[in-house]
Structures are given as C-alpha cells and as structure tokens.
Amino acid sequence: MNSVATEHELPWVNPKRAMTPIPLTTLSASTALPVDLYIKGEADAPPLLYRQREYPMSHEDIERLVNRGVRVAYITSQQLSNYQLYLRDNLETFLLDEEIPPVRRYEFLSETARDLLSTSFDHGNTEVLMQTTAKLGDQMVDMVIDRNLVASDMFSILRHDYKTFTHSFNAASFCLLLAKGLGISDADQRKRSAGGALLHDGGKLHIPGSILNKKSRLTDDERVVIRQHPHEGFMQLCDRKDLSEGQLMMVYQHHERLDGGGYPVGQSGEQIHYLARMCAVVDVFEAMSSHRPYRRAIPPRVVLEYLDMQSGKALDKEMVRCWGEQMAELQ
C-alpha cells in the first residue's frame, strides 16, 4: 500500500481523537517522518492525514506546504513521545545545518526546549532543570546573538501559552534580545542572562498545578502561594557554585519593582540587580502578551504602552526604552 494518501483517500480524523499541533518546519530535517502527519484543509475543518509515519519528507515538501499558508501540522497525542524523541535526537544536526534559515532553526530549538523544560518541571528535580538550562542557554546565545534573529521573527515562532516552561523559554529569548539591544557584548554575561531567565520561575516546581493552571482568577490565599516562588526558587539554588550572583538575583528579584512595590521583600532602586531588572521587563511583557487560562493574549502594542507607563517607576527606564525599540516592528 502506498504510504502517501491521495486526495480521495484522505480519511477524516475522529473528532474525539486527541490531536497535538506542531510547527510544520520542525520536520524539515527529517528524511523519514517519525509520526503520522495531519494537516487542515480549512481552519475549521478536522485535520486530514497527509503522510504516514516513516515516509520520506523533503525540504521541498515543507516549502510547498508553507507556500500554501500551512504552518501548523497535527499529530495524534499517542505519537507525541515519538515527536519529542525526534526533536531531541535531531537538535544538534538541525542547529548546525546552514541551509536551514536561522528562524526555522530557532523554532526547532524552541520546540525541543519546551519538551526538555516540561520534563524537568514535571520531575520537580532541580538538578535535571540545571543540566537542561545550561545546555539550552549556550544554544540560545548562538542563535539569537550570532545569527542575528530579530524580534518580529522570534515573536512569530514562539508559542504564547500559559505553561511555565513555555514562559521560561520565551523570557530567556527576550532577555537575549534585550541584552543585545543594551550593548552587552561579553559572551559570558549573555549566557548568564539566558541561563538565569530559564531558571527564573524554577520556584514554581513545587506549586500545585491546580493553582498554576487555574482557569479563573486566583483567590487571595492562592496569590500568596504564587508569590512564594521567587523565594522558593532562590532557596533551591543559592548553594550552587555554578550560578552567578546575577543569575540568583534573576530568580529572587524578578518581581521586585524600583518603587519598592514588588515582592518577595520589597527591594527598590539599585538594590535590584541589573540582570533582575532586565528579567523583570521581559517577564512582564511575555506574561501579558501570552494567553492565560482566564484571558486571551494582550496585543504587543498595548503591552508596550503599559511598560511605558511603568517606566522609571516600577521598571527600569532605560531597559523599557530599549525593549520598545527591539519590539518596534510589532507595533
């Protein structure tokens, strides 16, 4: 039997069958599909089988679909582990392939990072999280700084959901963009900013999922629990010799505000570390411009207006100005 379904043989997917969306371009390094691949003919239609697992998939095949406006493909949730294994096994090869545009390589890195960070958070293991973030930080610096990714490209490929591991990767990506805009040229400082941002919400490892993923607004008691995560994250990491003071302060101080109105202890002004002030700006931007269980994502233009209102009060004025310049293409 031919492994490619013809137009008249495409089966409709049972609407009760769980499907997972994936970026189509993350498959362009594959010579044989690791999963059965489904695509939608129309936005509201169920996904149709496009190619079966193990059938070759070329760069040209991907380009044809992209040119038709297809950016998202679907796989069955039962095959999600196959896709995740494929991402991990092909990451190094994909990132080094100069024939693939940098923005597509970063999309591959983003998907792999989400999988790796998700596993780390699910395990609740700080050591696993540390090993994951150390490697990811180096790869992110290479792609964002050395490959000259711009904000509009990055924003278009990053996922914008409410999951902690997605937020951590996005915040780290934005931190690198801000570091570049601020003229931070020291390679180690760039790596520290990425690594610290990847870890900044590590204290949420021990917050119940029922609170983190709640689909309505938090109660006062639940908000108290959430506000413990900078302190919890700092306590998990403070004895480590492989983290700088700045990285630890990104974890501990990313919710502090210049006017003293933040938490966990209400530090203000220069008491807040430079890297923590960077993290605070991109943390607010990422959180507001992403979907939350109780609201839709806020348009970047509106979020930038909010940051301007907080500039020099709660948030560092120079960093807000620089971030606005980085994101100007999105307005």
BELGIDA-V436923 format. One record per residue. N is the residue number from 1. RES is the residue in three letters. PSI is psi in whole degrees, 0 to 359 (NA if undefined). OMEGA is omega in whole degrees, -180 to 180 (* if undefined). Layout:
N,RES,PSI,OMEGA
N,RES,PSI,OMEGA
//
This chain:
1,MET,136,179
2,ASN,137,-177
3,SER,349,179
4,VAL,125,179
5,ALA,136,176
6,THR,171,-177
7,GLU,326,-176
8,HIS,352,-178
9,GLU,356,-176
10,LEU,118,-179
11,PRO,144,172
12,TRP,142,178
13,VAL,136,175
14,ASN,120,-176
15,PRO,342,178
16,LYS,353,-178
17,ARG,128,-176
18,ALA,129,180
19,MET,147,180
20,THR,125,178
21,PRO,143,176
22,ILE,150,175
23,PRO,127,-177
24,LEU,321,-173
25,THR,348,177
26,THR,353,179
27,LEU,359,-173
28,SER,349,177
29,ALA,359,-172
30,SER,138,172
31,THR,342,176
32,ALA,128,-177
33,LEU,134,177
34,PRO,352,-175
35,VAL,163,167
36,ASP,132,-172
37,LEU,129,-180
38,TYR,147,174
39,ILE,162,179
40,LYS,133,175
41,GLY,324,177
42,GLU,157,-173
43,ALA,319,-175
44,ASP,1,-178
45,ALA,155,175
46,PRO,152,177
47,PRO,145,176
48,LEU,148,177
49,LEU,125,179
50,TYR,310,176
51,ARG,147,-180
52,GLN,158,179
53,ARG,144,178
54,GLU,355,178
55,TYR,141,-178
56,PRO,145,178
57,MET,117,-175
58,SER,169,175
59,HIS,322,-179
60,GLU,321,178
61,ASP,316,-180
62,ILE,314,-177
63,GLU,321,180
64,ARG,317,179
65,LEU,317,179
66,VAL,319,179
67,ASN,337,175
68,ARG,0,180
69,GLY,10,180
70,VAL,112,178
71,ARG,336,-177
72,VAL,132,173
73,ALA,174,-178
74,TYR,145,174
75,ILE,157,177
76,THR,146,-179
77,SER,335,177
78,GLN,335,-179
79,GLN,8,-178
80,LEU,321,-179
81,SER,327,177
82,ASN,317,179
83,TYR,317,-180
84,GLN,319,177
85,LEU,320,177
86,TYR,316,179
87,LEU,311,-177
88,ARG,318,-177
89,ASP,332,-174
90,ASN,0,-174
91,LEU,307,-176
92,GLU,315,-180
93,THR,317,-178
94,PHE,315,-177
95,LEU,333,-178
96,LEU,355,-177
97,ASP,101,-176
98,GLU,345,178
99,GLU,343,179
100,ILE,128,-180
101,PRO,143,-179
102,PRO,322,-178
103,VAL,326,178
104,ARG,325,176
105,ARG,323,180
106,TYR,328,176
107,GLU,319,177
108,PHE,315,179
109,LEU,319,-180
110,SER,313,-180
111,GLU,318,179
112,THR,319,180
113,ALA,318,179
114,ARG,319,179
115,ASP,312,-178
116,LEU,317,180
117,LEU,323,177
118,SER,315,179
119,THR,318,180
120,SER,315,180
121,PHE,322,180
122,ASP,323,-180
123,HIS,339,-178
124,GLY,27,-174
125,ASN,115,-177
126,THR,323,-178
127,GLU,317,177
128,VAL,318,179
129,LEU,318,179
130,MET,314,-180
131,GLN,320,-179
132,THR,312,-175
133,THR,328,-180
134,ALA,314,-179
135,LYS,317,-179
136,LEU,322,-179
137,GLY,316,179
138,ASP,316,-179
139,GLN,323,-180
140,MET,318,179
141,VAL,316,-180
142,ASP,317,-175
143,MET,318,-176
144,VAL,314,-175
145,ILE,307,-173
146,ASP,333,-179
147,ARG,1,173
148,ASN,45,174
149,LEU,142,179
150,VAL,164,-173
151,ALA,317,-177
152,SER,320,177
153,ASP,313,-177
154,MET,315,-177
155,PHE,327,-177
156,SER,334,-176
157,ILE,339,-179
158,LEU,144,173
159,ARG,151,-176
160,HIS,58,177
161,ASP,181,-172
162,TYR,1,-175
163,LYS,143,-175
164,THR,320,-177
165,PHE,327,175
166,THR,313,180
167,HIS,319,-178
168,SER,316,180
169,PHE,316,-180
170,ASN,316,180
171,ALA,321,178
172,ALA,320,177
173,SER,314,-180
174,PHE,326,178
175,CYS,320,179
176,LEU,320,176
177,LEU,317,180
178,LEU,320,178
179,ALA,318,178
180,LYS,316,180
181,GLY,328,180
182,LEU,356,178
183,GLY,22,177
184,ILE,109,-174
185,SER,344,-179
186,ASP,123,-175
187,ALA,320,-180
188,ASP,321,179
189,GLN,322,177
190,ARG,314,180
191,LYS,321,180
192,ARG,322,180
193,SER,320,178
194,ALA,313,-179
195,GLY,318,179
196,GLY,321,179
197,ALA,323,177
198,LEU,330,-177
199,LEU,352,-165
200,HIS,331,179
201,ASP,21,-179
202,GLY,336,178
203,GLY,345,178
204,LYS,357,177
205,LEU,328,-173
206,HIS,15,174
207,ILE,132,-177
208,PRO,139,178
209,GLY,333,180
210,SER,335,177
211,ILE,313,-178
212,LEU,322,-174
213,ASN,16,-177
214,LYS,135,-175
215,LYS,3,174
216,SER,172,-177
217,ARG,149,-177
218,LEU,149,171
219,THR,170,178
220,ASP,319,-180
221,ASP,319,179
222,GLU,325,178
223,ARG,325,176
224,VAL,318,179
225,VAL,314,179
226,ILE,319,-176
227,ARG,353,177
228,GLN,348,-170
229,HIS,327,176
230,PRO,318,179
231,HIS,316,-180
232,GLU,316,179
233,GLY,318,179
234,PHE,316,-179
235,MET,329,178
236,GLN,332,-168
237,LEU,347,-167
238,CYS,338,-179
239,ASP,359,-177
240,ARG,138,180
241,LYS,350,-176
242,ASP,12,175
243,LEU,141,179
244,SER,168,176
245,GLU,318,-179
246,GLY,318,179
247,GLN,318,178
248,LEU,324,179
249,MET,332,173
250,MET,322,177
251,VAL,315,-172
252,TYR,327,-169
253,GLN,6,-173
254,HIS,349,174
255,HIS,7,172
256,GLU,156,-178
257,ARG,147,-176
258,LEU,325,-177
259,ASP,6,178
260,GLY,6,-176
261,GLY,11,-178
262,GLY,197,180
263,TYR,160,22
264,PRO,342,-175
265,VAL,3,177
266,GLY,36,175
267,GLN,160,-174
268,SER,164,173
269,GLY,229,-177
270,GLU,352,175
271,GLN,338,-179
272,ILE,126,-176
273,HIS,149,180
274,TYR,312,-179
275,LEU,328,177
276,ALA,325,177
277,ARG,323,173
278,MET,312,-177
279,CYS,323,-179
280,ALA,318,-178
281,VAL,309,-177
282,VAL,332,177
283,ASP,315,178
284,VAL,315,-180
285,PHE,313,-177
286,GLU,317,-178
287,ALA,318,-177
288,MET,327,-177
289,SER,6,177
290,SER,159,178
291,HIS,146,173
292,ARG,157,-178
293,PRO,332,-175
294,TYR,2,178
295,ARG,161,175
296,ARG,165,178
297,ALA,143,177
298,ILE,135,-179
299,PRO,140,-179
300,PRO,321,-179
301,ARG,317,-179
302,VAL,321,179
303,VAL,318,179
304,LEU,325,175
305,GLU,320,178
306,TYR,316,179
307,LEU,319,178
308,ASP,321,179
309,MET,329,-179
310,GLN,354,-177
311,SER,129,180
312,GLY,351,178
313,LYS,284,178
314,ALA,326,-173
315,LEU,152,-178
316,ASP,125,-174
317,LYS,313,-178
318,GLU,322,-179
319,MET,322,176
320,VAL,316,179
321,ARG,314,-179
322,CYS,320,180
323,TRP,321,177
324,GLY,322,177
325,GLU,320,179
326,GLN,324,-174
327,MET,11,-174
328,ALA,328,-178
329,GLU,341,-177
330,LEU,351,-176
331,GLN,NA,*
//
